[in-house]
């Protein structure tokens, strides 16, 4: 799966170069960079993290009303830079612009888990799942739920969620971590 992932990154790089004013291309390329680090595939993680941050910030500068760009920028700040209060502000802005965006709910749920608020984390991820019950990225929702339940020391639930996530995508390293 890594070769396809790397190919997608090249296509995103080309999209940013061809449409330098298109916020969505910048946001998704930032998300791709973040996954590159998260998967452990980055040759130079600090450089990739810096690029993800630059792309995410550029996306929200280009279109401050793009809910996906806002929530991706929030996740970059939370996951890569541990700037959790700033991340929550971006997630909340994204949700105010589009309260039906599952990605914003799940990424806000992850930020809540990083902040040590498991009940809110679980509630937000469950809301994402309600909005998109057959989401093709349901494995990511399960991985996000794992953090909240892990903070609550609900290990049996964590194991069940991990098995479900792995069954849908065995290559997502966050599930194992």
Long-range contacts (C-beta under 8 A, 24 or more apart in sequence): 1-171, 2-39, 2-41, 2-171, 5-32, 5-35, 5-36, 5-39, 5-41, 6-41, 8-32, 9-33, 9-36, 16-55, 21-62, 22-62, 23-58, 23-59, 23-60, 23-62, 23-63, 23-66, 23-69, 24-59, 24-63, 24-66, 24-68, 24-69, 26-55, 26-56, 26-58, 26-59, 26-62, 26-69, 27-55, 27-56, 27-59, 27-60, 27-66, 27-68, 27-69, 27-72, 27-73, 28-72, 29-55, 30-54, 30-55, 30-56, 30-59, 30-72, 30-73, 30-76, 31-72, 31-75, 31-76, 34-75, 34-76, 34-79, 34-80, 37-80, 38-79, 38-173, 38-174, 39-171, 39-172, 39-173, 40-173, 49-80, 49-81, 52-76, 52-80, 53-77, 53-80, 53-81, 60-90, 65-97, 66-97, 67-93, 67-94, 67-95, 67-97, 67-98, 67-101, 67-104, 68-94, 68-101, 68-103, 68-104, 70-94, 70-97, 70-104, 71-95, 71-101, 71-103, 71-104, 71-107, 71-108, 72-103, 72-107, 74-107, 74-108, 74-111, 75-107, 75-110, 75-111, 78-107, 78-110, 78-111, 78-114, 79-110, 79-114, 82-114, 84-111, 84-114, 84-115, 87-111, 87-114, 88-112, 88-115, 100-131, 101-131, 102-128, 102-129, 102-131, 102-132, 102-135, 102-141, 103-128, 105-131, 106-140, 106-141, 106-144, 109-144, 109-145, 109-148, 110-144, 110-147, 112-148, 113-144, 113-147, 113-148, 113-151, 114-147, 116-151, 118-147, 118-148, 118-149, 118-151, 118-152, 119-148, 119-152, 121-147, 121-148, 121-151, 122-148, 122-149, 122-152, 138-168, 139-164, 139-165, 139-166, 139-167, 139-168, 139-169, 139-172, 139-175, 140-165, 140-169, 140-172, 142-168, 142-175, 143-172, 143-174, 143-175, 146-175
